[in-house]
Amino acid sequence: MRLKALEALRNLSHQIIAAEALATQADQLGAAAHDAGDTERADAFRQRVRHHRIRSMALQGEFDALKQRYAETYQTAP
């Protein structure tokens, strides 16, 4: 069970990194579209940025909750 929890934490951290990377990439593409005067495309990229940032925050919440449960379950007493 302990290894499964650690694996879940690792998977969540990878998903958080991926969501943030996608948000950053969409943000850069949106900025380029805005600079080129393509406001429709820039707005679409802003929506994608928002989607990925919200996903990242949700995953971070899951990560923090699992990390807390892990610490409570497997923490060794001093």
MIDOSE-1310 file (N, C-alpha, C; in nm, 2 decimals, decimal comma, always signed):
residues 78
mrlk	+0,08/-0,12/+0,00/+0,00/+0,00/+0,00/+0,09/+0,13/+0,00; +0,19/+0,12/+0,07/+0,28/+0,24/+0,08/+0,34/+0,27/-0,05; +0,39/+0,17/-0,13/+0,44/+0,19/-0,26/+0,34/+0,25/-0,36; +0,21/+0,20/-0,35/+0,11/+0,25/-0,43/+0,08/+0,40/-0,40
alea	+0,09/+0,44/-0,28/+0,07/+0,58/-0,24/+0,18/+0,66/-0,30; +0,30/+0,61/-0,29/+0,42/+0,69/-0,34/+0,41/+0,70/-0,49; +0,36/+0,59/-0,56/+0,35/+0,59/-0,70/+0,24/+0,69/-0,74; +0,13/+0,70/-0,67/+0,02/+0,79/-0,69/+0,07/+0,94/-0,68
lrnl	+0,15/+0,96/-0,58/+0,21/+1,09/-0,56/+0,30/+1,13/-0,68; +0,38/+1,04/-0,72/+0,47/+1,06/-0,83/+0,39/+1,09/-0,96; +0,28/+1,01/-0,98/+0,20/+1,03/-1,10/+0,13/+1,17/-1,10; +0,08/+1,21/-0,98/+0,02/+1,34/-0,97/+0,12/+1,45/-0,99
shqi	+0,24/+1,43/-0,94/+0,34/+1,54/-0,97/+0,37/+1,55/-1,11; +0,38/+1,44/-1,19/+0,40/+1,44/-1,33/+0,28/+1,51/-1,40; +0,16/+1,48/-1,36/+0,05/+1,54/-1,42/+0,04/+1,69/-1,40; +0,08/+1,74/-1,28/+0,09/+1,88/-1,25/+0,19/+1,95/-1,34
iaae	+0,31/+1,89/-1,35/+0,41/+1,95/-1,44/+0,36/+1,96/-1,58; +0,30/+1,85/-1,63/+0,24/+1,85/-1,76/+0,14/+1,96/-1,78; +0,05/+1,97/-1,69/-0,06/+2,07/-1,70/+0,00/+2,21/-1,70; +0,10/+2,24/-1,62/+0,17/+2,37/-1,62/+0,24/+2,40/-1,75
alat	+0,31/+2,29/-1,80/+0,38/+2,31/-1,92/+0,28/+2,34/-2,04; +0,17/+2,27/-2,04/+0,07/+2,30/-2,14/+0,01/+2,44/-2,13; -0,01/+2,48/-2,01/-0,06/+2,62/-1,98/+0,04/+2,72/-2,03; +0,17/+2,70/-2,00/+0,27/+2,79/-2,04/+0,28/+2,80/-2,19
qadq	+0,28/+2,69/-2,26/+0,28/+2,68/-2,40/+0,16/+2,75/-2,46; +0,04/+2,73/-2,41/-0,08/+2,79/-2,47/-0,07/+2,94/-2,44; -0,01/+2,98/-2,33/+0,00/+3,13/-2,30/+0,09/+3,19/-2,40; +0,20/+3,13/-2,43/+0,30/+3,18/-2,53/+0,23/+3,19/-2,67
lgaa	+0,16/+3,09/-2,71/+0,09/+3,09/-2,84/-0,02/+3,20/-2,84; -0,09/+3,21/-2,73/-0,19/+3,32/-2,72/-0,13/+3,46/-2,73; -0,02/+3,48/-2,67/+0,05/+3,61/-2,68/+0,10/+3,63/-2,82; +0,15/+3,53/-2,89/+0,19/+3,55/-3,03/+0,07/+3,58/-3,12
ahda	-0,04/+3,51/-3,09/-0,16/+3,54/-3,17/-0,21/+3,68/-3,15; -0,21/+3,72/-3,02/-0,25/+3,86/-2,99/-0,16/+3,96/-3,06; -0,03/+3,94/-3,05/+0,06/+4,03/-3,12/+0,04/+4,04/-3,27; +0,00/+3,93/-3,33/-0,03/+3,92/-3,47/-0,17/+3,98/-3,50
gdte	-0,24/+4,02/-3,40/-0,37/+4,08/-3,43/-0,49/+3,97/-3,44; -0,46/+3,85/-3,41/-0,56/+3,74/-3,42/-0,63/+3,72/-3,29; -0,72/+3,81/-3,25/-0,78/+3,81/-3,12/-0,87/+3,69/-3,10; -0,93/+3,64/-3,20/-1,01/+3,51/-3,19/-0,92/+3,40/-3,14
rada	-0,81/+3,38/-3,21/-0,72/+3,27/-3,17/-0,66/+3,30/-3,03; -0,63/+3,42/-3,00/-0,57/+3,46/-2,87/-0,67/+3,42/-2,76; -0,80/+3,45/-2,79/-0,90/+3,42/-2,69/-0,91/+3,27/-2,67; -0,90/+3,19/-2,78/-0,91/+3,05/-2,77/-0,79/+2,99/-2,68
frqr	-0,67/+3,05/-2,70/-0,56/+3,01/-2,63/-0,57/+3,05/-2,48; -0,63/+3,16/-2,45/-0,65/+3,20/-2,31/-0,75/+3,10/-2,24; -0,85/+3,05/-2,32/-0,94/+2,95/-2,26/-0,86/+2,83/-2,23; -0,77/+2,79/-2,31/-0,69/+2,67/-2,29/-0,59/+2,69/-2,17
vrhh	-0,54/+2,81/-2,16/-0,45/+2,84/-2,04/-0,53/+2,82/-1,92; -0,65/+2,88/-1,91/-0,73/+2,88/-1,79/-0,77/+2,73/-1,76; -0,80/+2,65/-1,86/-0,83/+2,51/-1,84/-0,72/+2,44/-1,78; -0,60/+2,46/-1,83/-0,48/+2,39/-1,78/-0,44/+2,43/-1,64
rirs	-0,45/+2,56/-1,61/-0,42/+2,62/-1,48/-0,52/+2,56/-1,37; -0,65/+2,56/-1,41/-0,75/+2,50/-1,32/-0,72/+2,35/-1,29; -0,69/+2,28/-1,40/-0,65/+2,14/-1,39/-0,53/+2,12/-1,29; -0,43/+2,21/-1,31/-0,31/+2,20/-1,23/-0,34/+2,22/-1,08
malq	-0,43/+2,32/-1,05/-0,47/+2,35/-0,92/-0,55/+2,23/-0,85; -0,63/+2,17/-0,93/-0,71/+2,06/-0,88/-0,62/+1,94/-0,85; -0,52/+1,92/-0,94/-0,42/+1,81/-0,92/-0,34/+1,84/-0,79; -0,30/+1,97/-0,78/-0,22/+2,01/-0,66/-0,30/+1,98/-0,53
gefd	-0,43/+2,01/-0,53/-0,51/+1,97/-0,42/-0,51/+1,83/-0,39; -0,53/+1,74/-0,49/-0,52/+1,60/-0,48/-0,39/+1,56/-0,42; -0,28/+1,61/-0,48/-0,15/+1,58/-0,43/-0,13/+1,61/-0,28; -0,17/+1,73/-0,24/-0,16/+1,77/-0,10/-0,24/+1,69/-0,01
alkq	-0,36/+1,65/-0,05/-0,44/+1,56/+0,03/-0,38/+1,43/+0,05; -0,33/+1,37/-0,06/-0,27/+1,24/-0,05/-0,14/+1,24/+0,03; -0,06/+1,35/+0,01/+0,06/+1,37/+0,08/+0,03/+1,37/+0,23; -0,07/+1,44/+0,27/-0,11/+1,45/+0,41/-0,15/+1,31/+0,47
ryae	-0,24/+1,24/+0,39/-0,28/+1,11/+0,43/-0,16/+1,01/+0,44; -0,07/+1,03/+0,35/+0,06/+0,94/+0,35/+0,13/+0,97/+0,48; +0,15/+1,10/+0,51/+0,23/+1,14/+0,63/+0,16/+1,09/+0,76; +0,03/+1,10/+0,76/-0,04/+1,05/+0,88/-0,04/+0,90/+0,89
tyqt	-0,03/+0,83/+0,78/-0,04/+0,68/+0,79/+0,10/+0,63/+0,81; +0,20/+0,68/+0,75/+0,34/+0,62/+0,75/+0,44/+0,70/+0,82; +0,41/+0,81/+0,88/+0,50/+0,89/+0,96/+0,55/+0,81/+1,08; +0,68/+0,81/+1,10/+0,74/+0,73/+1,21/+0,74/+0,83/+1,33
ap	+0,71/+0,77/+1,45/+0,72/+0,85/+1,57/+0,86/+0,88/+1,61; +0,89/+1,00/+1,66/+1,03/+1,03/+1,70/+1,07/+0,96/+1,83
